[in-house]
Amino acid sequence: MPDLNLAQNHALDLARTLMVPVTLFEIDGEIGVLTSDELDDEDALEIVHEYVPAGFH
């Protein structure tokens, strides 16, 4: 089972580093993260959370 807490921390760090929104998702029991603009087929994903860095417009 993936470590959700670890994935959440990395997703938040990634959003802050890149200064873009990132989405943490689960698919087939695995957790992944992509920049939000790269998500194509959101119907196949269970979105866990979207992280938006402070000051992002």
mmCIF file of the N, C-alpha and C atoms, coordinates in Angstrom:
data_MODEL
# 
_entry.id   MODEL 
# 
loop_
_atom_site.group_PDB 
_atom_site.id 
_atom_site.type_symbol 
_atom_site.label_atom_id 
_atom_site.label_alt_id 
_atom_site.label_comp_id 
_atom_site.label_asym_id 
_atom_site.label_entity_id 
_atom_site.label_seq_id 
_atom_site.pdbx_PDB_ins_code 
_atom_site.Cartn_x 
_atom_site.Cartn_y 
_atom_site.Cartn_z 
_atom_site.occupancy 
_atom_site.B_iso_or_equiv 
_atom_site.pdbx_formal_charge 
_atom_site.auth_seq_id 
_atom_site.auth_comp_id 
_atom_site.auth_asym_id 
_atom_site.auth_atom_id 
_atom_site.pdbx_PDB_model_num 
ATOM 1   N N  . MET A 1 1  ? 0.849   -1.186 0.000   1.00 0.00 ? 1  MET A N  1 
ATOM 2   C CA . MET A 1 1  ? 0.000   0.000  0.000   1.00 0.00 ? 1  MET A CA 1 
ATOM 3   C C  . MET A 1 1  ? 0.886   1.238  0.000   1.00 0.00 ? 1  MET A C  1 
ATOM 4   N N  . PRO A 1 2  ? 0.613   2.169  -0.888  1.00 0.00 ? 2  PRO A N  1 
ATOM 5   C CA . PRO A 1 2  ? 1.419   3.383  -0.964  1.00 0.00 ? 2  PRO A CA 1 
ATOM 6   C C  . PRO A 1 2  ? 1.272   4.229  0.299   1.00 0.00 ? 2  PRO A C  1 
ATOM 7   N N  . ASP A 1 3  ? 2.311   4.968  0.617   1.00 0.00 ? 3  ASP A N  1 
ATOM 8   C CA . ASP A 1 3  ? 2.302   5.842  1.783   1.00 0.00 ? 3  ASP A CA 1 
ATOM 9   C C  . ASP A 1 3  ? 1.692   7.187  1.380   1.00 0.00 ? 3  ASP A C  1 
ATOM 10  N N  . LEU A 1 4  ? 0.404   7.368  1.697   1.00 0.00 ? 4  LEU A N  1 
ATOM 11  C CA . LEU A 1 4  ? -0.314  8.572  1.299   1.00 0.00 ? 4  LEU A CA 1 
ATOM 12  C C  . LEU A 1 4  ? 0.299   9.821  1.918   1.00 0.00 ? 4  LEU A C  1 
ATOM 13  N N  . ASN A 1 5  ? 0.718   9.752  3.180   1.00 0.00 ? 5  ASN A N  1 
ATOM 14  C CA . ASN A 1 5  ? 1.300   10.918 3.839   1.00 0.00 ? 5  ASN A CA 1 
ATOM 15  C C  . ASN A 1 5  ? 2.575   11.372 3.129   1.00 0.00 ? 5  ASN A C  1 
ATOM 16  N N  . LEU A 1 6  ? 3.412   10.428 2.758   1.00 0.00 ? 6  LEU A N  1 
ATOM 17  C CA . LEU A 1 6  ? 4.643   10.747 2.040   1.00 0.00 ? 6  LEU A CA 1 
ATOM 18  C C  . LEU A 1 6  ? 4.321   11.369 0.680   1.00 0.00 ? 6  LEU A C  1 
ATOM 19  N N  . ALA A 1 7  ? 3.357   10.796 -0.017  1.00 0.00 ? 7  ALA A N  1 
ATOM 20  C CA . ALA A 1 7  ? 2.962   11.319 -1.321  1.00 0.00 ? 7  ALA A CA 1 
ATOM 21  C C  . ALA A 1 7  ? 2.404   12.729 -1.204  1.00 0.00 ? 7  ALA A C  1 
ATOM 22  N N  . GLN A 1 8  ? 1.602   12.997 -0.182  1.00 0.00 ? 8  GLN A N  1 
ATOM 23  C CA . GLN A 1 8  ? 1.050   14.329 0.021   1.00 0.00 ? 8  GLN A CA 1 
ATOM 24  C C  . GLN A 1 8  ? 2.156   15.350 0.270   1.00 0.00 ? 8  GLN A C  1 
ATOM 25  N N  . ASN A 1 9  ? 3.133   14.993 1.085   1.00 0.00 ? 9  ASN A N  1 
ATOM 26  C CA . ASN A 1 9  ? 4.243   15.909 1.359   1.00 0.00 ? 9  ASN A CA 1 
ATOM 27  C C  . ASN A 1 9  ? 5.041   16.211 0.093   1.00 0.00 ? 9  ASN A C  1 
ATOM 28  N N  . HIS A 1 10 ? 5.304   15.185 -0.698  1.00 0.00 ? 10 HIS A N  1 
ATOM 29  C CA . HIS A 1 10 ? 6.052   15.395 -1.939  1.00 0.00 ? 10 HIS A CA 1 
ATOM 30  C C  . HIS A 1 10 ? 5.250   16.224 -2.939  1.00 0.00 ? 10 HIS A C  1 
ATOM 31  N N  . ALA A 1 11 ? 3.961   16.003 -3.020  1.00 0.00 ? 11 ALA A N  1 
ATOM 32  C CA . ALA A 1 11 ? 3.121   16.774 -3.942  1.00 0.00 ? 11 ALA A CA 1 
ATOM 33  C C  . ALA A 1 11 ? 3.110   18.253 -3.554  1.00 0.00 ? 11 ALA A C  1 
ATOM 34  N N  . LEU A 1 12 ? 2.991   18.525 -2.278  1.00 0.00 ? 12 LEU A N  1 
ATOM 35  C CA . LEU A 1 12 ? 3.002   19.912 -1.813  1.00 0.00 ? 12 LEU A CA 1 
ATOM 36  C C  . LEU A 1 12 ? 4.354   20.561 -2.105  1.00 0.00 ? 12 LEU A C  1 
ATOM 37  N N  . ASP A 1 13 ? 5.435   19.849 -1.844  1.00 0.00 ? 13 ASP A N  1 
ATOM 38  C CA . ASP A 1 13 ? 6.773   20.374 -2.140  1.00 0.00 ? 13 ASP A CA 1 
ATOM 39  C C  . ASP A 1 13 ? 6.944   20.639 -3.637  1.00 0.00 ? 13 ASP A C  1 
ATOM 40  N N  . LEU A 1 14 ? 6.438   19.731 -4.459  1.00 0.00 ? 14 LEU A N  1 
ATOM 41  C CA . LEU A 1 14 ? 6.535   19.901 -5.901  1.00 0.00 ? 14 LEU A CA 1 
ATOM 42  C C  . LEU A 1 14 ? 5.779   21.142 -6.357  1.00 0.00 ? 14 LEU A C  1 
ATOM 43  N N  . ALA A 1 15 ? 4.575   21.343 -5.842  1.00 0.00 ? 15 ALA A N  1 
ATOM 44  C CA . ALA A 1 15 ? 3.789   22.522 -6.203  1.00 0.00 ? 15 ALA A CA 1 
ATOM 45  C C  . ALA A 1 15 ? 4.531   23.800 -5.825  1.00 0.00 ? 15 ALA A C  1 
ATOM 46  N N  . ARG A 1 16 ? 5.117   23.808 -4.647  1.00 0.00 ? 16 ARG A N  1 
ATOM 47  C CA . ARG A 1 16 ? 5.851   24.992 -4.184  1.00 0.00 ? 16 ARG A CA 1 
ATOM 48  C C  . ARG A 1 16 ? 7.121   25.222 -5.003  1.00 0.00 ? 16 ARG A C  1 
ATOM 49  N N  . THR A 1 17 ? 7.803   24.151 -5.359  1.00 0.00 ? 17 THR A N  1 
ATOM 50  C CA . THR A 1 17 ? 9.046   24.279 -6.129  1.00 0.00 ? 17 THR A CA 1 
ATOM 51  C C  . THR A 1 17 ? 8.776   24.754 -7.549  1.00 0.00 ? 17 THR A C  1 
ATOM 52  N N  . LEU A 1 18 ? 7.805   24.124 -8.208  1.00 0.00 ? 18 LEU A N  1 
ATOM 53  C CA . LEU A 1 18 ? 7.490   24.471 -9.592  1.00 0.00 ? 18 LEU A CA 1 
ATOM 54  C C  . LEU A 1 18 ? 6.612   25.710 -9.710  1.00 0.00 ? 18 LEU A C  1 
ATOM 55  N N  . MET A 1 19 ? 5.954   26.069 -8.604  1.00 0.00 ? 19 MET A N  1 
ATOM 56  C CA . MET A 1 19 ? 5.001   27.188 -8.573  1.00 0.00 ? 19 MET A CA 1 
ATOM 57  C C  . MET A 1 19 ? 3.869   26.998 -9.584  1.00 0.00 ? 19 MET A C  1 
ATOM 58  N N  . VAL A 1 20 ? 3.368   25.764 -9.657  1.00 0.00 ? 20 VAL A N  1 
ATOM 59  C CA . VAL A 1 20 ? 2.217   25.421 -10.486 1.00 0.00 ? 20 VAL A CA 1 
ATOM 60  C C  . VAL A 1 20 ? 1.328   24.469 -9.689  1.00 0.00 ? 20 VAL A C  1 
ATOM 61  N N  . PRO A 1 21 ? 0.039   24.423 -9.972  1.00 0.00 ? 21 PRO A N  1 
ATOM 62  C CA . PRO A 1 21 ? -0.833  23.457 -9.307  1.00 0.00 ? 21 PRO A CA 1 
ATOM 63  C C  . PRO A 1 21 ? -0.458  22.029 -9.702  1.00 0.00 ? 21 PRO A C  1 
ATOM 64  N N  . VAL A 1 22 ? -0.462  21.126 -8.735  1.00 0.00 ? 22 VAL A N  1 
ATOM 65  C CA . VAL A 1 22 ? -0.233  19.716 -8.996  1.00 0.00 ? 22 VAL A CA 1 
ATOM 66  C C  . VAL A 1 22 ? -1.393  18.919 -8.409  1.00 0.00 ? 22 VAL A C  1 
ATOM 67  N N  . THR A 1 23 ? -1.678  17.786 -9.012  1.00 0.00 ? 23 THR A N  1 
ATOM 68  C CA . THR A 1 23 ? -2.774  16.938 -8.572  1.00 0.00 ? 23 THR A CA 1 
ATOM 69  C C  . THR A 1 23 ? -2.233  15.598 -8.113  1.00 0.00 ? 23 THR A C  1 
ATOM 70  N N  . LEU A 1 24 ? -2.637  15.213 -6.919  1.00 0.00 ? 24 LEU A N  1 
ATOM 71  C CA . LEU A 1 24 ? -2.309  13.905 -6.366  1.00 0.00 ? 24 LEU A CA 1 
ATOM 72  C C  . LEU A 1 24 ? -3.495  13.003 -6.681  1.00 0.00 ? 24 LEU A C  1 
ATOM 73  N N  . PHE A 1 25 ? -3.224  11.854 -7.288  1.00 0.00 ? 25 PHE A N  1 
ATOM 74  C CA . PHE A 1 25 ? -4.319  10.976 -7.709  1.00 0.00 ? 25 PHE A CA 1 
ATOM 75  C C  . PHE A 1 25 ? -3.988  9.528  -7.392  1.00 0.00 ? 25 PHE A C  1 
ATOM 76  N N  . GLU A 1 26 ? -5.025  8.702  -7.428  1.00 0.00 ? 26 GLU A N  1 
ATOM 77  C CA . GLU A 1 26 ? -4.871  7.260  -7.244  1.00 0.00 ? 26 GLU A CA 1 
ATOM 78  C C  . GLU A 1 26 ? -5.512  6.551  -8.424  1.00 0.00 ? 26 GLU A C  1 
ATOM 79  N N  . ILE A 1 27 ? -4.820  5.537  -8.910  1.00 0.00 ? 27 ILE A N  1 
ATOM 80  C CA . ILE A 1 27 ? -5.349  4.714  -9.989  1.00 0.00 ? 27 ILE A CA 1 
ATOM 81  C C  . ILE A 1 27 ? -4.824  3.296  -9.794  1.00 0.00 ? 27 ILE A C  1 
ATOM 82  N N  . ASP A 1 28 ? -5.722  2.348  -9.802  1.00 0.00 ? 28 ASP A N  1 
ATOM 83  C CA . ASP A 1 28 ? -5.369  0.931  -9.630  1.00 0.00 ? 28 ASP A CA 1 
ATOM 84  C C  . ASP A 1 28 ? -4.526  0.691  -8.379  1.00 0.00 ? 28 ASP A C  1 
ATOM 85  N N  . GLY A 1 29 ? -4.847  1.378  -7.298  1.00 0.00 ? 29 GLY A N  1 
ATOM 86  C CA . GLY A 1 29 ? -4.149  1.177  -6.035  1.00 0.00 ? 29 GLY A CA 1 
ATOM 87  C C  . GLY A 1 29 ? -2.798  1.847  -5.932  1.00 0.00 ? 29 GLY A C  1 
ATOM 88  N N  . GLU A 1 30 ? -2.418  2.596  -6.945  1.00 0.00 ? 30 GLU A N  1 
ATOM 89  C CA . GLU A 1 30 ? -1.146  3.316  -6.944  1.00 0.00 ? 30 GLU A CA 1 
ATOM 90  C C  . GLU A 1 30 ? -1.412  4.811  -6.862  1.00 0.00 ? 30 GLU A C  1 
ATOM 91  N N  . ILE A 1 31 ? -0.476  5.532  -6.253  1.00 0.00 ? 31 ILE A N  1 
ATOM 92  C CA . ILE A 1 31 ? -0.597  6.979  -6.111  1.00 0.00 ? 31 ILE A CA 1 
ATOM 93  C C  . ILE A 1 31 ? 0.374   7.644  -7.066  1.00 0.00 ? 31 ILE A C  1 
ATOM 94  N N  . GLY A 1 32 ? -0.081  8.715  -7.694  1.00 0.00 ? 32 GLY A N  1 
ATOM 95  C CA . GLY A 1 32 ? 0.774   9.473  -8.605  1.00 0.00 ? 32 GLY A CA 1 
ATOM 96  C C  . GLY A 1 32 ? 0.525   10.951 -8.455  1.00 0.00 ? 32 GLY A C  1 
ATOM 97  N N  . VAL A 1 33 ? 1.409   11.722 -9.034  1.00 0.00 ? 33 VAL A N  1 
ATOM 98  C CA . VAL A 1 33 ? 1.261   13.178 -9.013  1.00 0.00 ? 33 VAL A CA 1 
ATOM 99  C C  . VAL A 1 33 ? 1.706   13.723 -10.363 1.00 0.00 ? 33 VAL A C  1 
ATOM 100 N N  . LEU A 1 34 ? 0.930   14.660 -10.879 1.00 0.00 ? 34 LEU A N  1 
ATOM 101 C CA . LEU A 1 34 ? 1.242   15.345 -12.129 1.00 0.00 ? 34 LEU A CA 1 
ATOM 102 C C  . LEU A 1 34 ? 0.908   16.817 -11.971 1.00 0.00 ? 34 LEU A C  1 
ATOM 103 N N  . THR A 1 35 ? 1.539   17.636 -12.783 1.00 0.00 ? 35 THR A N  1 
ATOM 104 C CA . THR A 1 35 ? 1.070   19.012 -12.815 1.00 0.00 ? 35 THR A CA 1 
ATOM 105 C C  . THR A 1 35 ? -0.364  18.960 -13.333 1.00 0.00 ? 35 THR A C  1 
ATOM 106 N N  . SER A 1 36 ? -1.207  19.787 -12.775 1.00 0.00 ? 36 SER A N  1 
ATOM 107 C CA . SER A 1 36 ? -2.647  19.708 -13.058 1.00 0.00 ? 36 SER A CA 1 
ATOM 108 C C  . SER A 1 36 ? -2.970  19.889 -14.535 1.00 0.00 ? 36 SER A C  1 
ATOM 109 N N  . ASP A 1 37 ? -2.172  20.678 -15.251 1.00 0.00 ? 37 ASP A N  1 
ATOM 110 C CA . ASP A 1 37 ? -2.456  20.891 -16.674 1.00 0.00 ? 37 ASP A CA 1 
ATOM 111 C C  . ASP A 1 37 ? -2.098  19.686 -17.535 1.00 0.00 ? 37 ASP A C  1 
ATOM 112 N N  . GLU A 1 38 ? -1.408  18.691 -16.986 1.00 0.00 ? 38 GLU A N  1 
ATOM 113 C CA . GLU A 1 38 ? -1.042  17.490 -17.742 1.00 0.00 ? 38 GLU A CA 1 
ATOM 114 C C  . GLU A 1 38 ? -2.086  16.382 -17.644 1.00 0.00 ? 38 GLU A C  1 
ATOM 115 N N  . LEU A 1 39 ? -3.079  16.527 -16.780 1.00 0.00 ? 39 LEU A N  1 
ATOM 116 C CA . LEU A 1 39 ? -4.098  15.492 -16.622 1.00 0.00 ? 39 LEU A CA 1 
ATOM 117 C C  . LEU A 1 39 ? -5.034  15.487 -17.822 1.00 0.00 ? 39 LEU A C  1 
ATOM 118 N N  . ASP A 1 40 ? -5.140  14.336 -18.468 1.00 0.00 ? 40 ASP A N  1 
ATOM 119 C CA . ASP A 1 40 ? -5.998  14.222 -19.647 1.00 0.00 ? 40 ASP A CA 1 
ATOM 120 C C  . ASP A 1 40 ? -7.319  13.540 -19.317 1.00 0.00 ? 40 ASP A C  1 
ATOM 121 N N  . ASP A 1 41 ? -7.251  12.337 -18.791 1.00 0.00 ? 41 ASP A N  1 
ATOM 122 C CA . ASP A 1 41 ? -8.451  11.526 -18.574 1.00 0.00 ? 41 ASP A CA 1 
ATOM 123 C C  . ASP A 1 41 ? -8.750  11.441 -17.087 1.00 0.00 ? 41 ASP A C  1 
ATOM 124 N N  . GLU A 1 42 ? -9.352  12.503 -16.554 1.00 0.00 ? 42 GLU A N  1 
ATOM 125 C CA . GLU A 1 42 ? -9.637  12.543 -15.122 1.00 0.00 ? 42 GLU A CA 1 
ATOM 126 C C  . GLU A 1 42 ? -10.707 11.533 -14.718 1.00 0.00 ? 42 GLU A C  1 
ATOM 127 N N  . ASP A 1 43 ? -11.473 11.008 -15.669 1.00 0.00 ? 43 ASP A N  1 
ATOM 128 C CA . ASP A 1 43 ? -12.504 10.028 -15.345 1.00 0.00 ? 43 ASP A CA 1 
ATOM 129 C C  . ASP A 1 43 ? -11.899 8.710  -14.856 1.00 0.00 ? 43 ASP A C  1 
ATOM 130 N N  . ALA A 1 44 ? -10.695 8.396  -15.321 1.00 0.00 ? 44 ALA A N  1 
ATOM 131 C CA . ALA A 1 44 ? -10.053 7.136  -14.938 1.00 0.00 ? 44 ALA A CA 1 
ATOM 132 C C  . ALA A 1 44 ? -9.318  7.255  -13.600 1.00 0.00 ? 44 ALA A C  1 
ATOM 133 N N  . LEU A 1 45 ? -9.216  8.469  -13.079 1.00 0.00 ? 45 LEU A N  1 
ATOM 134 C CA . LEU A 1 45 ? -8.449  8.720  -11.858 1.00 0.00 ? 45 LEU A CA 1 
ATOM 135 C C  . LEU A 1 45 ? -9.358  9.032  -10.684 1.00 0.00 ? 45 LEU A C  1 
ATOM 136 N N  . GLU A 1 46 ? -8.900  8.651  -9.506  1.00 0.00 ? 46 GLU A N  1 
ATOM 137 C CA . GLU A 1 46 ? -9.535  9.117  -8.283  1.00 0.00 ? 46 GLU A CA 1 
ATOM 138 C C  . GLU A 1 46 ? -8.641  10.232 -7.748  1.00 0.00 ? 46 GLU A C  1 
ATOM 139 N N  . ILE A 1 47 ? -9.092  11.471 -7.906  1.00 0.00 ? 47 ILE A N  1 
ATOM 140 C CA . ILE A 1 47 ? -8.290  12.609 -7.466  1.00 0.00 ? 47 ILE A CA 1 
ATOM 141 C C  . ILE A 1 47 ? -8.353  12.689 -5.955  1.00 0.00 ? 47 ILE A C  1 
ATOM 142 N N  . VAL A 1 48 ? -7.168  12.709 -5.339  1.00 0.00 ? 48 VAL A N  1 
ATOM 143 C CA . VAL A 1 48 ? -7.057  12.773 -3.891  1.00 0.00 ? 48 VAL A CA 1 
ATOM 144 C C  . VAL A 1 48 ? -7.054  14.228 -3.446  1.00 0.00 ? 48 VAL A C  1 
ATOM 145 N N  . HIS A 1 49 ? -6.236  15.052 -4.117  1.00 0.00 ? 49 HIS A N  1 
ATOM 146 C CA . HIS A 1 49 ? -6.156  16.465 -3.737  1.00 0.00 ? 49 HIS A CA 1 
ATOM 147 C C  . HIS A 1 49 ? -5.405  17.229 -4.811  1.00 0.00 ? 49 HIS A C  1 
ATOM 148 N N  . GLU A 1 50 ? -5.761  18.505 -4.968  1.00 0.00 ? 50 GLU A N  1 
ATOM 149 C CA . GLU A 1 50 ? -4.991  19.395 -5.834  1.00 0.00 ? 50 GLU A CA 1 
ATOM 150 C C  . GLU A 1 50 ? -4.288  20.402 -4.946  1.00 0.00 ? 50 GLU A C  1 
ATOM 151 N N  . TYR A 1 51 ? -2.995  20.557 -5.154  1.00 0.00 ? 51 TYR A N  1 
ATOM 152 C CA . TYR A 1 51 ? -2.189  21.501 -4.390  1.00 0.00 ? 51 TYR A CA 1 
ATOM 153 C C  . TYR A 1 51 ? -1.888  22.711 -5.249  1.00 0.00 ? 51 TYR A C  1 
ATOM 154 N N  . VAL A 1 52 ? -2.245  23.883 -4.754  1.00 0.00 ? 52 VAL A N  1 
ATOM 155 C CA . VAL A 1 52 ? -2.014  25.133 -5.477  1.00 0.00 ? 52 VAL A CA 1 
ATOM 156 C C  . VAL A 1 52 ? -1.078  25.969 -4.609  1.00 0.00 ? 52 VAL A C  1 
ATOM 157 N N  . PRO A 1 53 ? 0.084   26.344 -5.146  1.00 0.00 ? 53 PRO A N  1 
ATOM 158 C CA . PRO A 1 53 ? 1.027   27.107 -4.336  1.00 0.00 ? 53 PRO A CA 1 
ATOM 159 C C  . PRO A 1 53 ? 0.492   28.499 -4.015  1.00 0.00 ? 53 PRO A C  1 
ATOM 160 N N  . ALA A 1 54 ? 0.878   28.999 -2.862  1.00 0.00 ? 54 ALA A N  1 
ATOM 161 C CA . ALA A 1 54 ? 0.468   30.338 -2.436  1.00 0.00 ? 54 ALA A CA 1 
ATOM 162 C C  . ALA A 1 54 ? 0.963   31.353 -3.468  1.00 0.00 ? 54 ALA A C  1 
ATOM 163 N N  . GLY A 1 55 ? 0.102   32.289 -3.803  1.00 0.00 ? 55 GLY A N  1 
ATOM 164 C CA . GLY A 1 55 ? 0.469   33.329 -4.746  1.00 0.00 ? 55 GLY A CA 1 
ATOM 165 C C  . GLY A 1 55 ? 0.254   32.947 -6.190  1.00 0.00 ? 55 GLY A C  1 
ATOM 166 N N  . PHE A 1 56 ? -0.204  31.699 -6.467  1.00 0.00 ? 56 PHE A N  1 
ATOM 167 C CA . PHE A 1 56 ? -0.461  31.288 -7.835  1.00 0.00 ? 56 PHE A CA 1 
ATOM 168 C C  . PHE A 1 56 ? -1.769  31.912 -8.296  1.00 0.00 ? 56 PHE A C  1 
ATOM 169 N N  . HIS A 1 57 ? -1.751  32.459 -9.508  1.00 0.00 ? 57 HIS A N  1 
ATOM 170 C CA . HIS A 1 57 ? -2.968  33.095 -10.037 1.00 0.00 ? 57 HIS A CA 1 
ATOM 171 C C  . HIS A 1 57 ? -3.376  32.438 -11.302 1.00 0.00 ? 57 HIS A C  1 
# 
